[in-house]
Every structure is written in structure tokens, then in C-alpha cells.
Amino acid sequence: MRAALALAAFLATPALAAEETVTIDTPLGPVIGTLETPEGDPAPVVLMFHGFTGSRDELPVANTDEGVFSRTARMLAEQGIASLRIDFRGSGESPGAFADTTFEGQVADGLAALDWLEANPAVDGQRLAVLGWSQGGLVATAVAGRSDKPDALVLWAAVANPEESFGGIVGAETLAKGLEAGDAALPVTLPWGAVVELKRGFFEGVTTFDPPAELASYAGPLFIAHGTKDTTVLPSAVDTFLAAHEGEEASWTAEMDHVFNAFTGPETLDQMVGETVGFLKPKLQ
């Protein structure tokens, strides 16, 4: 009952926020994002990374007119926390070809966005957290581990074992073909019917990128949220990440799938955002 009342109070907070589309110049090309800021003095800020084939607003949430990330950004602003959600190069509105996507390229985008926030007077870049979902969580482990800027790290259904997760998405045969593809783009049919093109650099990352090792270089506060019904990134990822991290940490699980039950409505997502904010607020004071 107490948790339900707290969530109701959280959702009842009036929205007082401004939203702006921004361009972040990086050595590898521009990155497009949405900066959402609450009313008042520059606020602490959360940098948000979308998942594989996603974009900065993320998956539409049933029975709402929002995406997973655009809804999260609004709810953060209602709690006095700004956010920047970006399209990685080649995704969403950011220039580039999706076929050129690599994990390292997305890490570079994330680090550039981190620097941009630190220098932006519209937010308090000295109070900053990083949040990543799925492949964005994989990227977030490296952005946090390779930088001394984040005051907190949030992993939502984050990829801990790329070969396991992407092997399940594209299949072992496609992974093998990708490693032999040279510079040619390989068409890949995804389980939900979409067809994308990827090059060898992506597949090499699947076999070499080590999210737990990246996380081991980050000693700050860590919050992990994962679903017990997630078949895309198995729930064992929680234990893998907790074992790799030394420092303050908390985990939250619920009976949800990889998309936080967004296909049926916002209820589970809202609860997860509430738990996330409850963890972040003391860290961003």
C-alpha cells in the first residue's frame, strides 16, 4: 500500500519542463538529442542511451502518446531532474548509416554527449547520471567506466553478454557471416520482421566487447532494473553486473519483459522510473 501511494504521489506531480532539440558536434559527426529541463535553476541531469535499432524517444508505450524514453524524461523533469536523450549516429535523426553502427562508435557518441552536458549552462553538469537500456546499457557501462564524470549509473535490462544476447536476436549463423563480411553490409532480418544492414565492425564488437569489464572500472553508485520475463537479455545479467561492480549498488526486478511491459501499458514502466528516481535523487543532490 505504501509503495502504491508513493507512486501515485510521484505521478501526480505537475509537469513544468521545457524541451529542446539539440545538436552535439563530435569528431565523428553530429549527434541529435532532446534536452528536457525542469523550471528553475539548472538541474542535475541524466544522459539516456537507447537500445539496438531504437531512437531517442524509444518504443511507443501502449495507451499513451509517449515513448519509453520520452515518458521517462517527462517524469524525471517532474521530479526536478533534467535529461538528454540522444540518437546515436546512424539512428533516429542523427546523420550516418545504421550499417556503420559499432559499440565503440556509440561509446564515442556517449562520451561526447557527456562532455557537452558538463559544459552546458542549461543544466548542472556537475551532478550527472548515465542511464542505458539494453544495448544502450552496454554502452553506458563503458561511458561510465571510461569517464570520471557520472555520479550514478542506471542499467535497464542491459546487455552483459553480447554474444548470448545478439546470438539470440540474429542467430549464430548470421554472427558468423557477419565476421566474414568484410566491408560489405550484411542484410539481417530481426525476430520482429525488420530488416537492417550491419557491417563486420558491429559483429566484431559482439565478440570482443566486455560490459562487465567496462563496469569494473566504475566505482560509483549503480542501479540495475531487470525483468524476470526478459528473454532478450536474460535475468542472469543482474548477477553478472553486480559481481563486476565494486561500490554502492541496488537492483530491482519485476515480472516484466525486455520492454517493461510497454506493449500493454505504462504501469510497470512508471513503477520502474519511480524506483530509479528514488535511487538517483540522493546521488544528485
VOBA-1610 file (N, C-alpha, C; in pm, whole numbers, padded with zeros to 5 digits, always signed):
BEGIN
Met+00082-00119+00000Met+00000+00000+00000Met+00086+00126+00000Arg+00191+00126+00086Arg+00280+00242+00093Arg+00345+00269-00042Ala+00391+00161-00109Ala+00454+00178-00240Ala+00356+00234-00341Ala+00231+00186-00337Ala+00130+00235-00430Ala+00100+00383-00407Leu+00093+00424-00281Leu+00067+00564-00250Leu+00183+00653-00294Ala+00306+00603-00273Ala+00422+00680-00314Ala+00427+00698-00465Leu+00392+00591-00540Leu+00391+00601-00685Leu+00283+00697-00731Ala+00165+00694-00666Ala+00057+00785-00703Ala+00099+00930-00682Ala+00167+00957-00571Ala+00215+01093-00545Ala+00319+01134-00648Phe+00403+01041-00684Phe+00507+01066-00784Phe+00445+01105-00918Leu+00343+01031-00960Leu+00281+01056-01089Leu+00194+01180-01088Ala+00152+01225-00969Ala+00063+01340-00959Ala+00137+01472-00964Thr+00269+01470-00958Thr+00348+01593-00959Thr+00326+01668-01091Pro+00294+01797-01088Pro+00268+01869-01211Pro+00394+01884-01297Ala+00375+01884-01429Ala+00486+01896-01522Ala+00519+02043-01545Leu+00645+02080-01525Leu+00695+02213-01552Leu+00830+02197-01620Ala+00827+02177-01751Ala+00952+02144-01820Ala+00955+02208-01957Ala+01076+02232-02006Ala+01097+02279-02142Ala+01173+02172-02218Glu+01142+02156-02347Glu+01204+02054-02429Glu+01266+02120-02552Glu+01389+02080-02585Glu+01462+02144-02693Glu+01541+02038-02771Thr+01533+02045-02903Thr+01617+01959-02987Thr+01755+02023-03000Val+01859+01944-02977Val+01995+01997-02976Val+02083+01915-03070Thr+02193+01977-03113Thr+02294+01910-03196Thr+02426+01912-03122Ile+02486+01796-03106Ile+02614+01782-03039Ile+02718+01749-03144Asp+02813+01839-03162Asp+02919+01816-03260Asp+03025+01724-03201Thr+03058+01618-03273Thr+03163+01526-03230Thr+03264+01511-03343Pro+03384+01463-03316Pro+03483+01444-03423Pro+03436+01348-03531Leu+03338+01264-03498Leu+03292+01164-03593Leu+03162+01204-03662Gly+03107+01319-03626Gly+02984+01365-03688Gly+02884+01412-03583Pro+02780+01484-03627Pro+02683+01539-03532Pro+02592+01432-03473Val+02551+01455-03349Val+02456+01370-03278Val+02337+01456-03239Ile+02218+01412-03270Ile+02095+01485-03239Ile+02037+01433-03107Gly+01988+01524-03026Gly+01929+01483-02899Gly+01814+01573-02859Thr+01747+01534-02752Thr+01642+01615-02691Thr+01682+01644-02548Leu+01695+01774-02518Leu+01727+01819-02383Leu+01597+01863-02316Glu+01567+01802-02203Glu+01445+01836-02128Glu+01487+01890-01991Thr+01442+02010-01961Thr+01485+02077-01838Thr+01364+02121-01757Pro+01366+02098-01626Pro+01259+02147-01540Pro+01272+02297-01518Glu+01164+02357-01475Glu+01163+02500-01446Glu+01255+02531-01328Gly+01319+02648-01333Gly+01402+02689-01221Gly+01550+02687-01253Asp+01631+02683-01149Asp+01776+02683-01165Asp+01823+02559-01240Pro+01943+02566-01301Pro+01996+02447-01370Pro+01991+02323-01279Ala+01935+02216-01333Ala+01907+02097-01254Ala+02009+01987-01283Pro+02022+01890-01192Pro+02101+01771-01225Pro+02043+01703-01347Val+02124+01623-01415Val+02083+01575-01547Val+02117+01427-01563Val+02032+01357-01638Val+02052+01217-01672Val+02071+01206-01823Leu+02178+01141-01865Leu+02207+01114-02006Leu+02155+00975-02040Met+02069+00964-02144Met+01996+00842-02172Met+02038+00783-02307Phe+02066+00652-02308Phe+02110+00581-02428Phe+02007+00476-02469His+01962+00486-02594His+01861+00393-02645His+01924+00259-02684Gly+01838+00165-02719Gly+01881+00029-02750Gly+01902+00004-02898Phe+01929-00121-02930Phe+01956-00168-03066Phe+01838-00138-03157Thr+01861-00068-03266Thr+01765-00022-03367Thr+01666+00079-03310Gly+01690+00129-03189Gly+01600+00225-03128Gly+01635+00368-03167Ser+01566+00462-03103Ser+01594+00605-03120Ser+01561+00674-02989Arg+01581+00805-02983Arg+01586+00870-02853Arg+01453+00875-02778Asp+01340+00871-02847Asp+01212+00865-02777Asp+01178+00722-02735Glu+01235+00629-02807Glu+01220+00485-02782Glu+01079+00433-02809Leu+01059+00307-02778Leu+00941+00229-02814Leu+00812+00295-02764Pro+00709+00306-02850Pro+00581+00363-02803Pro+00521+00281-02688Val+00466+00351-02592Val+00403+00287-02477Val+00253+00281-02501Ala+00194+00162-02492Ala+00051+00144-02517Ala-00031+00233-02425Asn-00142+00283-02480Asn-00238+00366-02407Asn-00182+00503-02367Thr-00072+00545-02433Thr-00016+00678-02413Thr+00025+00732-02550Asp+00064+00860-02551Asp+00119+00917-02674Asp+00268+00940-02659Glu+00335+00861-02575Glu+00476+00878-02544Glu+00554+00750-02573Gly+00686+00766-02589Gly+00776+00653-02595Gly+00834+00626-02457Val+00903+00513-02444Val+00960+00476-02314Val+01053+00586-02262Phe+01138+00642-02350Phe+01233+00743-02304Phe+01170+00882-02296Ser+01081+00918-02388Ser+01018+01050-02377Ser+00931+01056-02252Arg+00865+00947-02216Arg+00786+00944-02093Arg+00878+00952-01971Thr+00988+00877-01976Thr+01083+00880-01865Thr+01138+01021-01847Ala+01172+01088-01957Ala+01226+01224-01948Ala+01126+01318-01883Arg+01000+01306-01921Arg+00897+01391-01860Arg+00887+01365-01711Met+00889+01239-01673Met+00876+01205-01532Met+00998+01249-01451Leu+01116+01242-01512Leu+01235+01295-01446Leu+01221+01445-01423Ala+01175+01517-01525Ala+01161+01662-01513Ala+01062+01699-01403Glu+00958+01620-01390Glu+00859+01645-01285Glu+00920+01631-01146Gln+01030+01559-01138Gln+01100+01540-01010Gln+01223+01631-00999Gly+01233+01731-01087Gly+01340+01827-01079Gly+01471+01779-01138Ile+01466+01680-01229Ile+01587+01625-01292Ile+01578+01646-01443Ala+01678+01711-01499Ala+01685+01729-01643Ala+01731+01600-01710Ser+01718+01595-01842Ser+01768+01477-01914Ser+01807+01516-02056Leu+01900+01440-02109Leu+01937+01446-02250Leu+01928+01306-02306Arg+01841+01287-02403Arg+01832+01159-02471Arg+01880+01179-02615Ile+01971+01093-02658Ile+02036+01114-02788Ile+02002+01001-02885Asp+02012+01036-03013Asp+02013+00936-03120Asp+02159+00907-03152Phe+02204+00785-03134Phe+02339+00750-03178Phe+02351+00774-03328Arg+02473+00804-03374Arg+02494+00826-03518Arg+02443+00706-03598Gly+02364+00739-03702Gly+02306+00634-03785Gly+02171+00586-03736Ser+02125+00640-03622Ser+01994+00604-03567Ser+01909+00730-03553Gly+01779+00712-03559Gly+01689+00826-03541Gly+01721+00937-03639Glu+01736+01059-03585Glu+01762+01176-03669Glu+01911+01208-03683Ser+01998+01134-03617Ser+02141+01162-03629Ser+02193+01113-03764Pro+02274+01194-03832Pro+02326+01153-03964Pro+02411+01027-03953Gly+02426+00964-04070Gly+02507+00844-04078Gly+02423+00724-04119Ala+02492+00616-04152Ala+02425+00493-04192Ala+02420+00396-04075Phe+02304+00336-04052Phe+02293+00239-03943Phe+02391+00124-03963Ala+02420+00090-04089Ala+02512-00021-04117Ala+02650+00002-04058Asp+02685+00128-04032Asp+02817+00159-03976Asp+02817+00158-03823Thr+02706+00121-03763Thr+02696+00117-03618Thr+02796+00019-03558Thr+02868+00065-03454Thr+02952-00023-03373Thr+02935+00017-03228Phe+02966-00075-03138Phe+02959-00041-02996Phe+03056+00072-02963Glu+03177+00065-03016Glu+03276+00168-02985Glu+03233+00304-03040Gly+03169+00305-03155Gly+03119+00430-03210Gly+03013+00491-03119Gln+02926+00408-03064Gln+02823+00459-02974Gln+02884+00505-02842Val+02986+00437-02795Val+03056+00484-02675Val+03115+00623-02701Ala+03174+00644-02818Ala+03228+00775-02853Ala+03119+00881-02853Asp+03003+00849-02907Asp+02889+00942-02904Asp+02851+00975-02761Gly+02846+00873-02678Gly+02806+00893-02538Gly+02904+00979-02462Leu+03033+00958-02483Leu+03135+01038-02414Leu+03129+01183-02461Ala+03103+01205-02590Ala+03089+01341-02641Ala+02967+01410-02580Ala+02858+01337-02566Ala+02738+01394-02504Ala+02763+01427-02357Leu+02841+01345-02291Leu+02876+01370-02152Leu+02953+01501-02139Asp+03052+01521-02226Asp+03129+01645-02224Asp+03040+01765-02255Trp+02949+01748-02349Trp+02858+01856-02388Trp+02771+01898-02270Leu+02721+01801-02195Leu+02638+01833-02078Leu+02719+01904-01971Glu+02841+01860-01949Glu+02924+01921-01845Glu+02947+02069-01873Ala+02952+02106-02002Ala+02980+02244-02039Ala+02854+02327-02063Asn+02736+02267-02052Asn+02612+02335-02089Asn+02553+02408-01968Pro+02538+02541-01973Pro+02485+02614-01858Pro+02337+02590-01831Ala+02267+02525-01924Ala+02124+02500-01902Ala+02100+02391-01799Val+02203+02313-01768Val+02191+02206-01668Val+02310+02214-01572Asp+02300+02141-01464Asp+02412+02132-01370Asp+02493+02008-01406Gly+02592+02027-01493Gly+02672+01916-01541Gly+02765+01856-01439Gln+02770+01915-01319Gln+02850+01857-01210Gln+02768+01756-01130Arg+02641+01746-01160Arg+02553+01645-01097Arg+02488+01567-01211Leu+02548+01454-01245Leu+02515+01388-01371Leu+02510+01236-01354Ala+02408+01176-01413Ala+02394+01030-01415Ala+02381+00982-01558Val+02415+00857-01580Val+02402+00793-01711Val+02304+00677-01699Leu+02213+00666-01796Leu+02112+00559-01798Leu+02114+00495-01935Gly+02121+00362-01940Gly+02117+00291-02067Gly+02023+00173-02063Trp+01952+00153-02175Trp+01859+00041-02188Trp+01912-00056-02293Ser+01921-00184-02257Ser+01958-00291-02349Ser+02097-00266-02407Gln+02110-00251-02540Gln+02241-00218-02596Gln+02290-00084-02542Gly+02198+00008-02516Gly+02236+00134-02454Gly+02295+00115-02316Gly+02255+00009-02246Gly+02315-00023-02118Gly+02457-00073-02135Leu+02479-00154-02237Leu+02616-00198-02270Leu+02704-00075-02292Val+02654+00019-02372Val+02729+00142-02398Val+02753+00219-02269Ala+02652+00224-02184Ala+02662+00301-02059Ala+02771+00247-01967Thr+02793+00115-01967Thr+02899+00061-01881Thr+03034+00119-01920Ala+03057+00135-02050Ala+03185+00188-02097Ala+03194+00338-02077Val+03086+00410-02102Val+03087+00555-02082Val+03116+00587-01935Ala+03053+00514-01844Ala+03078+00536-01702Ala+03217+00489-01662Gly+03259+00374-01716Gly+03388+00318-01678Gly+03507+00395-01731Arg+03488+00466-01843Arg+03599+00539-01906Arg+03599+00688-01872Ser+03506+00731-01789Ser+03496+00873-01754Ser+03484+00887-01604Asp+03531+01001-01552Asp+03515+01026-01409Asp+03397+01118-01381Lys+03310+01141-01481Lys+03203+01238-01465Lys+03076+01185-01397Pro+03027+01064-01428Pro+02895+01025-01374Pro+02895+01010-01222Asp+02792+01066-01160Asp+02770+01047-01017Asp+02686+00924-00988Ala+02623+00867-01092Ala+02544+00745-01076Ala+02524+00683-01214Leu+02502+00552-01213Leu+02482+00476-01337Leu+02357+00389-01320Val+02270+00392-01422Val+02147+00313-01421Val+02148+00221-01543Leu+02130+00092-01519Leu+02124-00008-01626Leu+01986-00071-01627Trp+01911-00047-01735Trp+01780-00108-01753Trp+01794-00222-01855Ala+01775-00345-01809Ala+01780-00462-01899Ala+01904-00456-01988Ala+02018-00426-01928Ala+02140-00401-02004Ala+02206-00531-02049Val+02266-00527-02168Val+02336-00642-02223Val+02465-00665-02145Ala+02479-00783-02085Ala+02601-00820-02014Ala+02688-00914-02096Asn+02625-00998-02177Asn+02695-01096-02260Asn+02651-01076-02405Pro+02724-00993-02483Pro+02678-00962-02618Pro+02659-01083-02708Glu+02747-01181-02700Glu+02732-01299-02786Glu+02603-01374-02754Glu+02571-01383-02627Glu+02448-01451-02588Glu+02325-01374-02635Ser+02321-01243-02608Ser+02203-01164-02641Ser+02186-01146-02791Phe+02292-01107-02861Phe+02279-01083-03005Phe+02276-01214-03084Gly+02335-01319-03027Gly+02318-01451-03088Gly+02172-01491-03089Gly+02101-01456-02980Gly+01959-01486-02974Gly+01877-01401-03069Ile+01922-01278-03095Ile+01847-01187-03181Ile+01870-01219-03329Val+01995-01236-03369Val+02025-01253-03512Val+02060-01396-03549Gly+02093-01480-03450Gly+02128-01617-03476Gly+02278-01637-03492Ala+02327-01753-03451Ala+02470-01782-03456Ala+02523-01782-03600Glu+02443-01829-03694Glu+02488-01834-03834Glu+02511-01693-03888Thr+02421-01600-03854Thr+02437-01462-03900Thr+02559-01398-03835Leu+02583-01426-03706Leu+02703-01374-03641Leu+02829-01420-03714Ala+02832-01546-03751Ala+02949-01599-03823Ala+02964-01532-03959Lys+02854-01515-04031Lys+02859-01450-04162Lys+02906-01306-04148Gly+02860-01239-04043Gly+02898-01100-04022Gly+03046-01082-04002Leu+03108-01176-03935Leu+03252-01167-03911Leu+03333-01189-04038Glu+03269-01248-04137Glu+03337-01275-04264Glu+03294-01178-04374Ala+03215-01078-04338Ala+03151-00994-04439Ala+03242-00889-04500Gly+03358-00867-04443Gly+03445-00762-04496Gly+03380-00626-04477Asp+03394-00539-04579Asp+03335-00406-04570Asp+03193-00401-04625Ala+03143-00512-04674Ala+03008-00515-04729Ala+02905-00520-04617Ala+02793-00452-04638Ala+02684-00455-04541Ala+02605-00584-04557Leu+02578-00649-04445Leu+02505-00775-04446Leu+02360-00751-04406Pro+02261-00785-04492Pro+02121-00771-04452Pro+02088-00870-04339Val+02020-00822-04236Val+01986-00905-04121Val+01837-00889-04092Thr+01765-01001-04093Thr+01624-00999-04058Thr+01609-01023-03909Leu+01543-00932-03840Leu+01527-00939-03696Leu+01402-01016-03659Pro+01392-01067-03537Pro+01278-01151-03498Pro+01143-01083-03515Trp+01139-00950-03507Trp+01012-00879-03520Trp+00982-00837-03663Gly+01063-00886-03759Gly+01033-00868-03900Gly+01111-00757-03968Ala+01172-00667-03893Ala+01250-00559-03953Ala+01377-00615-04017Val+01422-00549-04123Val+01546-00586-04190Val+01643-00468-04179Val+01760-00493-04124Val+01863-00390-04114Val+01990-00440-04180Glu+02083-00348-04207Glu+02213-00386-04260Glu+02320-00355-04156Leu+02414-00446-04139Leu+02524-00429-04044Leu+02654-00474-04109Lys+02764-00413-04067Lys+02894-00447-04121Lys+02976-00524-04018Arg+03092-00568-04062Arg+03176-00653-03978Arg+03211-00587-03844Gly+03226-00453-03844Gly+03262-00386-03720Gly+03163-00410-03608Phe+03036-00418-03643Phe+02935-00447-03541Phe+02954-00588-03485Phe+02971-00684-03574Phe+02982-00823-03531Phe+03111-00848-03453Glu+03218-00775-03490Glu+03341-00787-03413Glu+03319-00738-03270Gly+03241-00632-03256Gly+03210-00582-03123Gly+03133-00683-03040Val+03043-00755-03105Val+02966-00858-03034Val+03058-00962-02972Thr+03166-00994-03040Thr+03257-01099-02990Thr+03365-01047-02896Thr+03391-00915-02897Thr+03504-00864-02818Thr+03466-00769-02706Phe+03353-00702-02717Phe+03316-00602-02616Phe+03275-00673-02487Asp+03325-00624-02374Asp+03306-00690-02245Asp+03242-00593-02146Pro+03109-00586-02140Pro+03044-00490-02050Pro+03081-00506-01902Pro+03087-00628-01847Pro+03129-00638-01706Pro+03268-00582-01681Ala+03361-00603-01774Ala+03496-00550-01758Ala+03494-00397-01763Glu+03411-00340-01851Glu+03397-00194-01856Glu+03340-00143-01724Leu+03240-00212-01673Leu+03176-00170-01548Leu+03272-00178-01430Ala+03364-00271-01434Ala+03459-00287-01324Ala+03544-00163-01302Ser+03555-00077-01404Ser+03633+00047-01390Ser+03551+00161-01330Tyr+03422+00136-01306Tyr+03334+00238-01250Tyr+03304+00202-01105Ala+03336+00293-01013Ala+03319+00265-00870Ala+03203+00341-00806Gly+03129+00416-00886Gly+03020+00496-00831Gly+02894+00416-00807Pro+02787+00483-00761Pro+02660+00415-00734Pro+02599+00355-00861Leu+02546+00235-00846Leu+02489+00160-00958Leu+02349+00113-00923Phe+02253+00137-01015Phe+02116+00086-01002Phe+02085+00001-01123Ile+02038-00122-01099Ile+02003-00216-01206Ile+01855-00251-01197Ala+01786-00243-01310Ala+01648-00288-01319Ala+01638-00392-01430His+01569-00503-01401His+01561-00611-01498His+01431-00688-01478Gly+01384-00748-01586Gly+01259-00823-01581Gly+01282-00973-01567Thr+01200-01036-01485Thr+01211-01181-01469Thr+01161-01255-01593Lys+01089-01184-01682Lys+01038-01246-01804Lys+01117-01204-01927Asp+01233-01144-01907Asp+01315-01096-02019Asp+01384-01215-02086Thr+01352-01238-02213Thr+01415-01346-02288Thr+01517-01292-02389Thr+01528-01160-02401Thr+01625-01099-02492Thr+01760-01082-02423Val+01756-01025-02303Val+01874-01019-02215Val+01835-01095-02088Leu+01893-01209-02067Leu+01848-01298-01960Leu+01870-01234-01823Pro+01782-01264-01727Pro+01793-01204-01594Pro+01925-01230-01522Ser+01999-01331-01565Ser+02130-01357-01505Ser+02226-01240-01522Ala+02195-01147-01612Ala+02279-01028-01631Ala+02291-00949-01503Val+02188-00951-01420Val+02192-00875-01294Val+02307-00922-01207Asp+02315-01052-01186Asp+02423-01107-01102Asp+02560-01083-01165Thr+02567-01091-01297Thr+02694-01067-01366Thr+02744-00926-01340Phe+02655-00829-01352Phe+02695-00691-01331Phe+02726-00663-01184Leu+02647-00715-01094Leu+02673-00691-00952Leu+02807-00751-00911Ala+02842-00865-00967Ala+02971-00926-00935Ala+03088-00845-00989Ala+03066-00774-01100Ala+03174-00698-01162Ala+03195-00562-01096His+03095-00512-01025His+03098-00375-00973His+03137-00373-00826Glu+03228-00283-00792Glu+03264-00259-00653Glu+03218-00119-00616Gly+03124-00111-00523Gly+03071+00019-00484Gly+02926+00006-00445Glu+02863+00120-00414Glu+02723+00121-00375Glu+02638+00070-00492Glu+02543-00017-00464Glu+02461-00072-00571Glu+02326-00118-00518Ala+02230-00120-00608Ala+02096-00169-00576Ala+02037-00229-00703Ser+01953-00328-00686Ser+01885-00388-00802Ser+01736-00399-00773Trp+01659-00393-00881Trp+01513-00401-00872Trp+01465-00490-00985Thr+01385-00589-00953Thr+01330-00677-01055Thr+01178-00676-01045Ala+01116-00707-01157Ala+00970-00713-01163Ala+00930-00817-01266Glu+00806-00855-01264Glu+00753-00952-01361Glu+00726-00878-01492Met+00833-00854-01566Met+00822-00777-01690Met+00916-00834-01795Asp+00888-00798-01920Asp+00969-00844-02033Asp+01078-00742-02063His+01141-00756-02178His+01255-00670-02212His+01212-00526-02236Val+01085-00503-02265Val+01036-00367-02292Val+00949-00317-02177Phe+00964-00376-02059Phe+00898-00329-01937Phe+00745-00331-01950Asn+00696-00431-02024Asn+00552-00449-02047Asn+00489-00329-02116Ala+00568-00255-02195Ala+00518-00134-02259Ala+00409-00163-02362Phe+00404-00285-02415Phe+00301-00318-02513Phe+00162-00328-02450Thr+00156-00338-02317Thr+00026-00346-02251Thr-00009-00219-02175Gly+00085-00126-02161Gly+00057-00002-02092Gly+00175+00047-02011Pro+00160+00162-01944Pro+00273+00226-01878Pro+00294+00187-01732Glu+00211+00101-01677Glu+00213+00081-01532Glu+00349+00032-01481Thr+00404-00072-01544Thr+00531-00126-01497Thr+00645-00028-01520Leu+00645+00036-01636Leu+00746+00137-01665Leu+00743+00248-01561Asp+00624+00296-01528Asp+00613+00405-01430Asp+00669+00362-01294Gln+00643+00238-01257Gln+00696+00190-01130Gln+00849+00186-01135Met+00904+00141-01247Met+01049+00133-01261Met+01111+00272-01259Val+01049+00368-01327Val+01100+00504-01325Val+01097+00560-01183Gly+00990+00531-01110Gly+00982+00576-00971Gly+01094+00519-00885Glu+01122+00390-00904Glu+01232+00328-00829Glu+01366+00389-00869Thr+01381+00416-00997Thr+01506+00476-01047Thr+01527+00614-00988Val+01422+00696-00989Val+01433+00831-00934Val+01462+00826-00785Gly+01399+00732-00715Gly+01426+00718-00572Gly+01572+00687-00544Phe+01636+00613-00633Phe+01779+00584-00618Phe+01863+00705-00656Leu+01826+00775-00763Leu+01910+00880-00817Leu+01909+01008-00733Lys+01793+01045-00681Lys+01782+01177-00618Lys+01889+01203-00512Pro+01911+01112-00418Pro+02015+01140-00317Pro+02155+01150-00377Lys+02177+01082-00491Lys+02310+01083-00552Lys+02337+01213-00630Leu+02229+01286-00665Leu+02242+01403-00748Leu+02216+01532-00670Gln+02214+01524-00539Gln+02191+01642-00455Gln+02311+01737-00464
//
